[in-house]
Amino acid sequence: MSAQRIEEPWQIKAACRGPQSAVFYPPNQFERKDEKLEREARAKAICAICSVKKECLEYAIAIREQHGIWGGLNEVERKQHLAQR
């Protein structure tokens, strides 16, 4: 029997749930820089209206998430945010 992932209560309220969640991570194929910037902008626009953005960012930092947009920040931005603390 495999372990089942348990969602945090804030995750249920996340604006990124559903079909639009694909914009939060890079595609499997090559992505040009302009495509990446556009995809990240779409993801960040969803984060901007999310009621649990702060909890999401704190979670990503706590688990040292290395991929995707979490709490409105990409991987590099999260590292910078953590370094400024």
C-alpha positions in Angstrom: 0.0 0.0 0.0 1.4 3.4 -1.0 1.4 6.4 1.2 -1.3 8.9 0.4 -0.4 12.6 0.3 -2.4 14.6 2.7 -3.3 18.1 1.7 -2.8 21.1 4.0 -6.1 22.9 4.8 -4.9 26.0 2.9 -4.3 24.0 -0.3 -8.0 23.3 -0.6 -8.6 27.0 -0.9 -5.8 27.7 -3.4 -6.8 29.6 -6.5 -4.4 27.4 -8.6 -6.4 24.3 -8.2 -7.9 22.9 -11.3 -7.0 22.9 -15.0 -5.0 26.2 -14.8 -2.5 24.5 -12.5 -0.3 23.6 -15.5 1.0 27.2 -15.8 2.7 26.9 -12.4 5.4 24.4 -13.7 7.5 24.3 -16.9 6.3 22.0 -19.7 8.0 18.7 -20.5 9.3 20.1 -23.8 11.7 23.0 -24.3 10.4 26.4 -23.3 11.8 29.6 -24.7 12.6 32.4 -22.3 9.7 34.6 -23.6 7.3 31.6 -23.2 8.6 31.0 -19.7 8.0 34.7 -18.7 4.5 34.6 -20.2 3.6 31.4 -18.4 5.0 32.6 -15.1 3.1 35.9 -15.5 -0.1 34.0 -15.9 0.6 31.9 -12.8 1.6 35.0 -10.8 -1.7 36.7 -11.8 -3.6 33.7 -10.3 -1.4 34.0 -7.2 -2.2 37.7 -6.9 -5.9 37.0 -6.3 -5.3 33.9 -4.1 -6.5 34.1 -0.5 -3.8 31.6 0.7 -0.8 33.1 -1.1 1.1 33.7 2.1 0.6 30.1 3.4 1.6 28.8 0.0 4.9 30.7 0.0 5.7 29.7 3.5 5.0 26.1 2.7 7.3 26.2 -0.4 10.1 27.8 1.6 9.7 25.3 4.5 9.9 22.3 2.2 12.6 24.0 0.0 10.5 23.5 -3.1 12.8 23.8 -6.1 10.3 24.0 -9.0 7.3 26.0 -10.0 5.5 29.2 -8.9 4.5 29.1 -5.2 3.0 32.0 -3.4 3.6 34.2 -6.4 7.4 33.6 -6.6 9.5 31.4 -8.9 12.5 29.3 -7.8 15.0 32.1 -8.0 12.7 34.6 -6.3 12.1 32.2 -3.4 15.8 31.8 -2.9 16.2 35.6 -2.8 13.3 35.9 -0.4 14.8 33.3 1.9 18.3 35.0 1.8 16.7 38.3 2.8 15.2 36.9 5.9 
